[in-house]
Structures are given as C-alpha cells and as structure tokens.
Amino acid sequence: MDSSVETRTAPAPGGARRVTLTAYRWLLALFLLAGGAQIFLAGFGAFSLDTGRAAQGSSAFSAHMALGFSMAGASLIILILALIARPGTLALWLSGLLVVQTCLLQSLLDGLADGASAFGGLHALNGLLIVASAGVMLALSRRRRPEGPRGDGHLG
C-alpha cells in the first residue's frame, strides 16, 4: 500500500463567478459616483435659494432623497453580488454594513434630524462612511490574491 497523499487543486473560479465579480466591481464604481452626486445634491439643497424650495414648490432635497433610496436598493444588489462573487470576508462584512447604513441608518438619522440638528450632522457623516466603505470594497475586489494550493486564491 502506498501512503502518498494526493494533492487536489480546485479549478479557477468559473465563468459565472467571474461575471458576477465584474458586475460587483462596476456596481461599486457606479455607487461611488452616485455618492459623489449625493454630496453635490445635499449641498445644492442646503444652499438653494428660497429657503430650501426649488421651482414648482418641490423640496430642494427631493433629488438627494430619490438618489439615496436608489443607492439603498443598489446596496442590496451589491450584497447579493458579493455573496456570489466571494470577494473576501471583509468585503462581505462591509457589504452587509452598507445595507444597514443605506437602508436603515440614513433614513433614521434623517427623521431624527427634524428634532435635533446633531442627527443631521450624523446623517452627513454616515453618508461619508458609506462612500468610504464602497471605496474600500472596490479596492479589495481589485486586489489580486496569490493562488494558494487550492487554486482559489486562498493560502490554506
């Protein structure tokens, strides 16, 4: 009897996973662009003439709010893509945190800001953290990991 150990390597990520990772990266890039637009729209609303009212009586913050809700939906898609693409443990945790920040925390802080302006400041700070998280996730997804013995980027 031979007691040699046969080493098996897993195949490289399949085509579907590769496509999902590409979609994940592109959505994160678009999310970052939307984050920049959010900052612009918040400033536009804050410094808008006629005390925050735009033409036709709509709120100067309506575009900011609509884009924010769109980003919340995008964060859910980012989480789903991250679960499929498996860009790494930190990226998965950040994707989950991104959903909480965009879908729950931003709306909560906005609602609380009507009673205390400090919550408005926290709303803005959380917005910056959202953009920073998306930037970190994009950077992590672009980093090449060395091929490990299993052939899947893990070293163990």
Sequence and secondary structure as in RCSB ss.txt:
>XXXX:A:sequence
MDSSVETRTAPAPGGARRVTLTAYRWLLALFLLAGGAQIFLAGFGAFSLDTGRAAQGSSAFSAHMALGFSMAGAS
LIILILALIARPGTLALWLSGLLVVQTCLLQSLLDGLADGASAFGGLHALNGLLIVASAGVMLALSRRRRPEGPR
GDGHLG
>XXXX:A:secstr
              HHHHHHHHHHHHHHHHHHHHHHHHHHHHHHHHT HHHHB GGG BTTHHHHHHHHHHHHHH
HHHHHHHHHH   HHHHHHHHHHHHIIIIIHHHHHHHTTT HHHHHHHHHHHHHHHHHHHHHHHHHHS     TT
SSS   
